[in-house]
């Protein structure tokens, strides 16, 4: 018997509550004996529940030691490891140093074979709780590997106003498995942002610049016509082929000067008008549109430039 007869005798002397206590002790002893018989026959899977129930009814360090041994035999090494360490703690407090030594040795022999899990929690939400097989994992154990029994385990994470996350993992002896708990999703619908029509200010500016471009080109055209007219009169008064632009008359010199000035004004007008027209095209084709706001990746592009030989305007649409 795992309890002494004196315990039963004292219990009987204390009345009805003590009688109930004696019955509990008797039930615990019976379960203990049945479990020992099953374990002796190698039927540890049947023995462990009986030892656990006996320990629940009437806790005893001897029962706990046998339960730890049983759990080791069925492969629940982390459970056995914790039970042996607890037996060592209780035995030391009770002055049973030999039992403490044996329990510590059994725990030490299990340590290299333990399966471990490490919980990596990203962006923990307020009130986050992480559960392992339905048992709450204290926050201080997050990020630090701790032993678990080999096999498949279920990990869940939940928090107020968040969608519960769940996953499974497989623990392997002598290895550490890492489980990453992601940031939990807030299921609350977000306010819908209405699409606004793109601003037309850029295209308005493009139209204004285009108007300036037309004016510049017009100035260039008018000045060009004036330059041609003045050159024609200058050729009549003082042909360039004869005098090589060194006209001996005042009137001829004035005509050539007028032609040159008008020609310069024409060139400047065309250049300014061409550059302004290119700028207007760039502003127009790069202005935001509904298609662009909806996520279109590519849009039209325009490149413009000027050189001594003329204007260049390139684009993709």
ABEGO torsion letter per residue (X at the ends): XABBAAAAAAAAAAEAAAAAAAAAAAAAAAAAAAAAAAAAAGBAAAAAAAAAAAAAABBBAAAAAAAAAAAAAAGBAAAAAAAAAAAAAAAAAAGBAAAAAAAAAAAAAAAAABBBBBBBBBGBBBGBBBBBGGBBBBAAABGBBBBBBBEBBBBBBBBBGBBBBBBBBBBBBGBBBBBBBBBBBBABBBBBBBBBBBBAAAAAAAAAAAAAAAAAAAAAAAAAAAAAAAAAAAAAABBAAAAGGBBABAAAAAAAAAAAAAAAAAAAAAAAAAAAAAAAAAAAAABBBAAAAAGBABBBBBBBBBBAAEBBBBBBX
